[in-house]
Amino acid sequence: MEPTEVARLEGSDLFQRAAATADRFLENIETVVHGKRDEIKLVFAAMICGGHVLFEDVPGTAKTVLARAIAQTISGATPSRIQCTPDLQPTDVTGLSIFNQRERDFEFRPGPIFANVILVDEINRAMPKTQSALLEAMAEQQVTVDGKTRVLPDPFLLLATENPIEYEGTFPLPEAQLDRFFLKTALGYPTIDEELQIVEEQRHGHPLSWLEPVVDVDDIRALRDAVTTVYVDPLLQRWIVELVRATRNLDEVAVGASVRGSLALERAARAWALLDHRAYVVPEDIDRLFASVLLHRVVFRPTFLAEARRVGWNEAVEGIERKCFAAAPRPEPEPAEVRPVPEPVPVARDQH
């Protein structure tokens, strides 16, 4: 795409409206979730790409607040929360049919999955049978109960959490379900100044009580349309595929990222560029999103996991990133074609 074409796209009404919508959305969320703009952008990028987010985080880091704030920011959207426990049944999530004595027929009572923004708290505490009930909802945006398929609301964003400290009595998510999550991130603790601000703000109530919607469902659909117009250079597309393939060839990895990883990284890069008011993807977008989008899709060998426990997970993951970027180096732009300067044509002089 020529630079003039990119500039024309950035100046289009569709792109300008989408960028303005994104700004309103992010600024509204930041009035209740402080100091986490990058993490909020990640979640928002997942939503406009039709994906879902896995948080591996300690309790009390505003995950529930974030889910409720997203729902309240979108006019007409409904939030829901599912607290996972070992006795949670699939029908507790999807809903079930109950016999109505007055009507002499069964009627369907929808479960908490029928919402726009769902927080699934401590998903790894649910039994595998209940975890699998979420697979169809996440992948197809629908559930099947009593042989009948029911479509879930749109937009549909599922935020699931895992506690990285306590694993007793938990059921690790299978690789097939981890691959359904668009990205994995963590909010983490606020800084001391941000925590002081939170304490001060909540003296007379929670800021969520005053949060007003600033976008509607049509705005979210327009954002999705705008993401598809963001330009990704063929060199960067190839680099994305090479990075994903590099995860399959590391000694530390038993199973690398699937093709879903390539699709997710490319879509996430488009959304990230849009949130930065760009109609084109740059290599830094892919650098930033690599770990969040890909590493939870990778099955590591026991030797790597033992080393990660010794040196720390963050340091071990950084080593994996370095190896992937070394195996698939950042592409350099092709130099402009240099044409030879033609030899001057001798001019015949008059012999007079």
C-alpha positions as CSV (number, residue, x, y, z in Angstrom):
1,M,0.0,0.0,0.0
2,E,1.4,3.4,-1.0
3,P,1.9,6.1,1.8
4,T,-0.7,8.2,0.1
5,E,-3.2,5.4,0.3
6,V,-2.5,4.9,4.1
7,A,-2.9,8.6,4.7
8,R,-6.2,8.5,2.8
9,L,-7.4,5.6,5.0
10,E,-6.3,7.4,8.2
11,G,-8.3,10.5,7.1
12,S,-11.4,8.5,6.2
13,D,-14.6,9.0,8.3
14,L,-14.7,5.3,9.3
15,F,-11.2,5.4,10.7
16,Q,-11.5,8.7,12.4
17,R,-14.8,7.7,14.1
18,A,-13.3,4.4,15.2
19,A,-10.2,6.1,16.7
20,A,-12.5,8.6,18.5
21,T,-14.6,5.7,19.8
22,A,-11.5,3.9,21.1
23,D,-10.3,7.0,22.9
24,R,-13.7,7.5,24.6
25,F,-13.8,3.9,25.7
26,L,-10.3,3.8,27.1
27,E,-10.6,7.1,28.9
28,N,-13.9,6.1,30.5
29,I,-12.4,2.8,31.8
30,E,-9.4,4.7,33.2
31,T,-11.6,6.7,35.5
32,V,-12.1,3.5,37.6
33,V,-9.1,1.4,36.7
34,H,-6.0,3.5,37.2
35,G,-2.5,3.1,35.7
36,K,-3.3,0.1,33.5
37,R,-3.8,1.6,30.1
38,D,-1.7,-1.0,28.3
39,E,-3.6,-3.8,29.9
40,I,-7.0,-2.2,29.2
41,K,-5.9,-1.7,25.6
42,L,-5.1,-5.4,25.4
43,V,-8.5,-6.4,26.7
44,F,-10.2,-3.9,24.3
45,A,-8.1,-5.2,21.4
46,A,-9.3,-8.7,22.2
47,M,-12.9,-7.6,22.3
48,I,-12.9,-5.8,19.0
49,C,-11.2,-8.9,17.4
50,G,-13.9,-11.2,18.9
51,G,-11.5,-12.8,21.3
52,H,-11.3,-13.6,25.0
53,V,-8.8,-12.9,27.7
54,L,-7.2,-15.0,30.4
55,F,-5.8,-13.2,33.5
56,E,-3.2,-15.0,35.6
57,D,-3.3,-12.7,38.5
58,V,-3.5,-12.5,42.3
59,P,-6.9,-11.5,43.9
60,G,-7.8,-7.9,44.4
61,T,-6.2,-6.4,41.3
62,A,-9.5,-4.9,39.8
63,K,-10.4,-7.7,37.4
64,T,-14.0,-7.7,38.4
65,V,-14.0,-3.9,38.3
66,L,-12.6,-4.0,34.8
67,A,-15.3,-6.4,33.6
68,R,-18.1,-4.3,35.1
69,A,-16.6,-1.1,33.8
70,I,-16.4,-2.5,30.2
71,A,-20.1,-3.5,30.4
72,Q,-21.1,-0.1,31.8
73,T,-19.2,1.7,29.2
74,I,-21.2,0.1,26.4
75,S,-24.8,1.3,26.3
76,G,-27.2,-1.6,26.8
77,A,-24.5,-4.2,27.6
78,T,-25.0,-6.6,30.5
79,P,-22.3,-7.9,32.8
80,S,-22.1,-11.3,34.5
81,R,-19.9,-13.1,36.9
82,I,-19.3,-16.9,37.4
83,Q,-17.5,-18.0,40.5
84,C,-15.9,-21.3,39.7
85,T,-15.9,-24.1,42.3
86,P,-15.5,-27.9,42.0
87,D,-19.2,-28.4,42.3
88,L,-20.2,-26.0,39.5
89,Q,-22.2,-27.9,36.9
90,P,-22.3,-27.1,33.1
91,T,-25.9,-26.2,33.4
92,D,-25.0,-23.6,36.1
93,V,-23.1,-21.8,33.3
94,T,-25.2,-22.4,30.2
95,G,-28.7,-22.6,31.7
96,L,-31.3,-25.4,31.5
97,S,-34.8,-26.2,30.6
98,I,-37.4,-26.3,33.4
99,F,-40.9,-27.7,33.2
100,N,-43.5,-25.0,33.4
101,Q,-46.6,-26.5,35.1
102,R,-48.8,-23.7,33.9
103,E,-47.8,-24.0,30.3
104,R,-47.4,-27.8,30.5
105,D,-44.1,-27.4,28.6
106,F,-40.4,-27.0,29.2
107,E,-39.0,-23.5,29.1
108,F,-35.4,-22.5,28.9
109,R,-33.8,-20.5,31.7
110,P,-30.6,-18.9,30.4
111,G,-27.5,-19.1,32.5
112,P,-24.9,-16.4,33.3
113,I,-23.1,-17.0,30.1
114,F,-25.9,-15.1,28.3
115,A,-24.3,-11.7,28.9
116,N,-22.1,-9.3,27.0
117,V,-19.1,-9.2,29.4
118,I,-18.6,-12.3,31.6
119,L,-16.0,-12.7,34.3
120,V,-15.2,-16.3,35.0
121,D,-13.4,-16.2,38.3
122,E,-10.8,-18.9,39.1
123,I,-11.7,-20.9,36.0
124,N,-9.2,-23.7,37.0
125,R,-11.3,-24.5,40.1
126,A,-14.1,-25.8,37.9
127,M,-14.3,-29.4,36.9
128,P,-13.1,-30.3,33.4
129,K,-16.7,-31.0,32.3
130,T,-17.7,-27.5,33.3
131,Q,-14.6,-26.0,31.7
132,S,-15.5,-27.7,28.4
133,A,-19.0,-26.1,28.5
134,L,-17.2,-22.8,27.9
135,L,-15.4,-24.1,24.8
136,E,-18.4,-23.8,22.4
137,A,-19.4,-20.4,23.9
138,M,-15.9,-19.0,23.4
139,A,-15.3,-20.5,19.9
140,E,-18.7,-20.2,18.3
141,Q,-20.5,-17.6,20.4
142,Q,-23.3,-20.0,21.0
143,V,-24.3,-22.8,23.4
144,T,-26.2,-26.0,22.8
145,V,-28.6,-27.1,25.6
146,D,-31.1,-30.0,25.2
147,G,-30.2,-30.4,21.5
148,K,-31.0,-26.8,20.7
149,T,-28.4,-24.2,19.8
150,R,-28.8,-20.7,21.2
151,V,-26.8,-17.7,20.1
152,L,-25.1,-15.6,22.7
153,P,-25.3,-11.7,22.8
154,D,-23.1,-9.5,20.7
155,P,-20.6,-8.2,21.7
156,F,-19.5,-11.2,23.7
157,L,-16.3,-10.9,25.8
158,L,-15.2,-13.6,28.3
159,L,-12.6,-12.7,30.9
160,A,-11.3,-15.7,32.9
161,T,-8.9,-15.6,35.9
162,E,-6.4,-18.0,37.4
163,N,-4.7,-17.6,40.7
164,P,-0.9,-18.1,40.1
165,I,-0.2,-18.8,43.8
166,E,-2.6,-21.5,45.0
167,Y,-2.9,-24.6,42.8
168,E,-4.3,-27.1,45.4
169,G,-7.6,-28.5,44.3
170,T,-7.5,-27.0,40.8
171,F,-7.9,-28.5,37.4
172,P,-5.3,-27.1,34.9
173,L,-6.9,-25.9,31.6
174,P,-6.2,-28.3,28.7
175,E,-4.2,-27.0,25.8
176,A,-7.3,-27.0,23.5
177,Q,-9.0,-24.5,25.8
178,L,-6.0,-22.3,26.4
179,D,-5.7,-21.9,22.6
180,R,-9.3,-20.5,22.6
181,F,-8.1,-17.5,24.6
182,F,-7.1,-14.6,22.3
183,L,-4.4,-13.4,24.8
184,K,-3.2,-13.8,28.3
185,T,-2.2,-10.9,30.6
186,A,-2.2,-9.7,34.2
187,L,-3.2,-6.4,35.7
188,G,-0.9,-6.5,38.7
189,Y,-0.8,-4.3,41.7
190,P,-1.0,-0.4,41.3
191,T,1.8,1.9,42.3
192,I,1.7,3.6,45.7
193,D,0.2,6.8,44.2
194,E,-2.4,4.9,42.3
195,E,-3.3,2.9,45.4
196,L,-3.7,6.1,47.4
197,Q,-5.9,7.5,44.7
198,I,-8.1,4.4,44.9
199,V,-8.4,4.6,48.7
200,E,-9.4,8.3,48.4
201,E,-11.9,7.7,45.7
202,Q,-13.7,4.9,47.5
203,R,-14.2,6.8,50.7
204,H,-17.8,7.6,49.9
205,G,-18.6,4.8,47.4
206,H,-17.2,3.0,44.4
207,P,-16.5,5.0,41.2
208,L,-18.5,2.3,39.2
209,S,-21.6,3.8,40.7
210,W,-21.1,7.0,38.6
211,L,-19.7,5.4,35.5
212,E,-21.8,6.3,32.4
213,P,-21.9,4.6,29.0
214,V,-20.0,6.4,26.3
215,V,-20.3,4.0,23.3
216,D,-23.0,1.7,22.0
217,V,-23.1,-1.7,20.3
218,D,-23.0,0.0,16.8
219,D,-19.8,1.8,17.8
220,I,-18.2,-1.6,18.7
221,R,-19.2,-3.1,15.3
222,A,-17.8,0.0,13.5
223,L,-14.5,-0.6,15.4
224,R,-14.4,-4.2,14.1
225,D,-15.0,-3.0,10.6
226,A,-12.2,-0.5,11.0
227,V,-9.7,-3.1,12.3
228,T,-10.1,-5.1,9.0
229,T,-8.9,-2.0,7.0
230,V,-5.6,-1.6,8.9
231,Y,-2.7,-2.3,6.6
232,V,-0.2,-5.1,7.4
233,D,2.8,-5.2,5.0
234,P,3.5,-8.6,3.5
235,L,6.9,-8.5,5.1
236,L,5.3,-8.2,8.5
237,Q,2.8,-10.9,7.8
238,R,5.5,-13.3,6.9
239,W,7.4,-12.3,10.0
240,I,4.4,-13.1,12.2
241,V,4.1,-16.6,10.6
242,E,7.9,-17.1,11.1
243,L,7.7,-16.1,14.8
244,V,4.8,-18.5,15.4
245,R,6.7,-21.3,13.6
246,A,9.8,-20.5,15.6
247,T,7.9,-21.5,18.8
248,R,7.5,-25.1,17.3
249,N,11.3,-25.6,16.9
250,L,12.6,-24.7,20.4
251,D,14.2,-27.4,22.5
252,E,12.2,-26.1,25.5
253,V,8.9,-26.6,23.8
254,A,6.9,-29.8,23.4
255,V,4.1,-28.3,21.3
256,G,4.4,-24.9,19.6
257,A,1.7,-22.4,18.8
258,S,-0.9,-23.4,16.3
259,V,-2.2,-21.5,13.2
260,R,-4.7,-19.9,15.6
261,G,-1.6,-18.1,17.0
262,S,-0.7,-16.7,13.6
263,L,-4.3,-15.5,13.1
264,A,-4.5,-14.0,16.6
265,L,-1.1,-12.2,16.4
266,E,-2.0,-10.6,13.0
267,R,-5.5,-9.5,14.2
268,A,-4.1,-8.2,17.5
269,A,-1.5,-6.1,15.7
270,R,-4.2,-4.5,13.5
271,A,-6.3,-3.7,16.6
272,W,-3.2,-2.3,18.5
273,A,-2.3,-0.1,15.5
274,L,-5.9,1.3,15.4
275,L,-5.9,2.0,19.2
276,D,-2.7,4.0,18.5
277,H,-4.4,6.0,15.7
278,R,-2.5,4.3,12.9
279,A,-3.9,2.7,9.8
280,Y,-0.8,0.5,9.5
281,V,1.1,-2.0,11.6
282,V,4.7,-1.4,12.7
283,P,7.2,-4.1,14.0
284,E,6.9,-2.6,17.5
285,D,3.3,-3.7,17.6
286,I,4.3,-7.3,17.0
287,D,7.1,-7.0,19.6
288,R,4.7,-5.8,22.2
289,L,2.0,-8.4,21.6
290,F,4.2,-11.5,21.0
291,A,4.2,-12.8,24.6
292,S,0.6,-11.9,25.4
293,V,-0.8,-13.6,22.3
294,L,1.4,-16.6,21.8
295,L,3.1,-18.0,24.9
296,H,0.0,-19.4,26.6
297,R,-0.6,-21.4,23.5
298,V,2.8,-23.2,23.9
299,V,3.3,-26.5,25.8
300,F,6.6,-26.4,27.6
301,R,8.8,-29.4,28.5
302,P,9.2,-30.3,32.2
303,T,12.9,-29.3,32.0
304,F,11.9,-25.7,31.1
305,L,9.2,-25.5,33.8
306,A,11.8,-26.6,36.4
307,E,14.2,-24.0,35.2
308,A,11.4,-21.4,35.2
309,R,10.7,-22.2,38.9
310,R,14.4,-21.7,39.6
311,V,15.1,-18.4,37.8
312,G,11.5,-17.0,37.8
313,W,8.8,-17.2,35.2
314,N,9.4,-13.7,33.7
315,E,13.1,-14.3,33.2
316,A,12.5,-17.7,31.6
317,V,9.8,-16.3,29.3
318,E,12.1,-13.5,28.2
319,G,14.7,-16.2,27.2
320,I,12.0,-17.9,25.0
321,E,11.2,-14.5,23.4
322,R,14.9,-13.9,22.6
323,K,15.3,-17.3,21.0
324,C,12.1,-16.8,18.9
325,F,13.2,-13.4,17.7
326,A,16.7,-14.7,17.0
327,A,15.3,-17.6,14.9
328,A,12.9,-15.1,13.1
329,P,14.7,-11.8,12.9
330,R,12.8,-8.6,12.3
331,P,12.5,-8.0,8.5
332,E,14.4,-5.1,7.0
333,P,12.7,-3.0,4.4
334,E,13.8,-3.8,0.9
335,P,16.0,-1.1,-0.5
336,A,14.6,0.9,-3.3
337,E,15.7,-0.3,-6.7
338,V,18.8,1.6,-7.8
339,R,18.8,2.2,-11.5
340,P,22.2,2.8,-13.3
341,V,22.7,6.3,-14.4
342,P,22.8,6.2,-18.2
343,E,26.0,7.3,-19.9
344,P,25.8,10.8,-21.4
345,V,25.2,10.7,-25.2
346,P,28.0,12.5,-26.9
347,V,26.8,15.4,-28.9
348,A,28.3,15.8,-32.4
349,R,29.9,19.2,-32.9
350,D,29.9,21.2,-36.0
351,Q,33.2,20.7,-37.9
352,H,32.9,24.2,-39.3
